[in-house]
Amino acid sequence: MRVNRILLSVPLVVVALVIQVSVLARLHLPGAVPDLLLLTVLGLAMVYGHVGGALIGFGAGLLADLAPPADHAAGRYALVLCVIGYLAGLVKPESGQIKSATGPMVVVVGAAIGSTLLYAGVGALVGDTAARHVGLTGLLFTAGLYDLLLAPFVVPAVMFLARRADNDPLAETNSAAKSPDISSGWLSSGTGLRIGGQRNGLKLKAARSRGARAGRIKGVKRL
């Protein structure tokens, strides 16, 4: 990943995790907890693509696994967010601009439901059956609802910051200033001729033609 992407992703992930643990988790809402960390990963993945989304998702999930009050095996949420970030990065448009909000909202709902199912599935493999006691259906409904309500305030802002950090106007200006002009390069080197040489040659030919014409006129006058 590029350095500017890392410098933006790390603070966003840390801030999202702090807000989720210290604020959202203490609201005691029925069912699931609004997953601000998941929305941040989705916003970055839909700008950086599937590779960047997988890397950011793995790092964010691992940080969530190690941050207190985590009560599950380390690496469990890292696997979930790595898969979700990879899949979300696959829907990145080629132009980088999303024209409609329908696509991101569908991605958010799918990611909320998919992450809950994947988290519960991984938990079942390691012997964690807490999802069964809470009620998997209620978790899926509330996770999709909370993340969908929170997404319009988080995902567009994250995507905007990611685009600004990825497309540095100063870097583009410097690179454009250093690159040679295509037309001048083609005229000077591509054809094997130089504009200055062409102008001097034309001036010399004009002077010779004027001298020859003046000589002919003088000869006519002498006759």
N, C-alpha and C positions, 0 to 999 in steps of 0.2 A: 504494500500500500504506500501511497505517497505520504510525505511528511505532513503536508497541510491537512490531509484527511485524518491522520492520527491525532494531530493537535486539536482538531475540532471534535472528533468522536469521543476521546477520553473525557473531556470536561462534560459533554452532554450526557454520557452514560453515568458518570459519577453523580451529577446533579439529579438526574432522573431516579437513580437508586436511592439517594438520600431522601428525596421527596416521597418516594413510594414507601420507604421503611418508616420514616418519622411522621408522615402526615396521613397518607392514604390508608396505610395499614391500621391506623388508630381510629379511623372513622367507624369501624365495627359495622360495616354495611352487610346486609344479608347476602350469603353466598360467597362469591369470589371477591378478591381485592382488585380494584382497577390497576391494570398492569402498565404503568407509565414507562417502565424499562422496555417492554415489548414494543410499544408505540415508537419509542426512540429508535430502536433497531430497525423497525419497518421503514421509518422515514429515511434513514441513512441507506438502507439496502435498496430502496427504490430510486436512489440517485447514483450510488456507487456500483450497483450491479450485484450479481450472485456471489462472486468471490469476496468482494468487500463486505457484503452482508453476512456471509458465513463467518468471516474473521471477526467482525464486530460483534455478531451474535454470540460467538464462543467466548470472547473476552468479557462481554457484559454478563453472560450467564455464569461464568466462573466467578466473577466478582460478586454476583448475587449469592452464589453458593457459599462463599467464604464470609460474607458480611453477616454480622449478627442481626436478628436472632434466627439464623438459618437452623432448621431442625431436620435436614435431609442430607443424604450423602453428597459429598462434593463431586461436581461434574454432572449431576443430574440435570440441572437447569441449563448448564452450559451446552449440553447435547441438544436440548429442546430449542434454545435460541439459535444455535448454529444451524439446525435444519430449517427453522422458520426464516432466518435471515437469508439463507441460500435460496429458498423457494420464493421469497418476496423479491429478491434481486432478479429473478427470471422474468418478472413482469415489467422491468424497467423499459420505458419506451426508447426507441433509437434516438429520437431528437432530444431526450432528456426532459421534455416538457409534457406534463399531463394536462390534457384539455378538459377533462371532466372529472368531477369528484366521485363519480359512481365507482370507477375502478379501484381507487384507494380505499373506499369504504368497504367494498367487497373483500379486498385483501385484509383489512382490519378484522372483519368478522370471521373470515376463514382462519386467520392467524390466531385469534383468540380461542376459537373452538379447537383448532388443531393443536395449539400449544397445551391446552388443558387435557385433551385426550392423550397426547404424547407424554405429558408429565405423569398422568395417571398410569399409562401403560408401562413406562419405565419404573414407576414406583411398584407396580405389581410384580415386575420381574425381580426386584430386590427385596420383596416382602413387605412393602409399605401399602397397607390397605386403608389409609385414611380417607381416600376419595369415596370408598364404598359407604362409610359411616356418614359422611357429610351429605352425599347424594350427588351422583355424577350429573344427572339431568339438571339439577339446580345450579351446579357450578358452570355448566356449559351455557345456560341461559344468561346468568348474571355476568359471566365473563364477557360474552359477546355484547351485552347491553351496556355495561360500564365502559368498555373499551370503545364502543361505537359513540357513546356520548362524549368521551374525552378526546377522541381522535381529531375532530375539527380544530381543536385548540393546540394540538401538539404536532401532528404529522405535517401540516403545511409549513409551520415555523421551522421544524427540523430540516425539511427538504429545501427551504429557502436558504438557510444557513449553509447547508451542504453544497448547494449550487454556487453560492458566493465564494466559499472557500476553495471549491474545485476549479472555478473559472476566475483566476486572478487577473484583473485588468492590467495591473502593473507589469506582470510577467509577460502578458500578451503584447503590451506596448513595447517592451524591451526586445522581445524576440522579433517583432515586426521591424523594429529599427535596425537590428543587426542583420537581417536577411536582405540580400541584394535584390534589386528590382529585376523581375523576370524579363521585361521587355528590353531593358538596357543590356542585360546579360546576353540575350539572344542576338541583339544587334552588334555588340562589341566582340563577342567570342564565338557565338554559335555559327555565324556566317563567315568568320575569318576576316572580316573587314571592320574598320573603326570609323566612327562617324567623323572624327577630326580629319582622318586621312581622306575620306570622301570629299569633305569640304575643300581641303587644300588642293586635291586633284582637280576639282571642278574650277577653282580659281585659276590654277595654272593653265588649264585648257582654254578658259575664257581669255586669259592674257595672250596666249599664243595665237588664238584666232583673231583677236583684235590687232596684234602685230602683223600677222600675215595680210589681213585686210588693208591695213595702212600701207604696207609695202606695195600691194597691187595698185592702190590708188595713186601712190607716188610715181610708180612706173608708167601709168597711163598718162599722168600729167607731163612727164618728161617727154613722152612720145609726142 
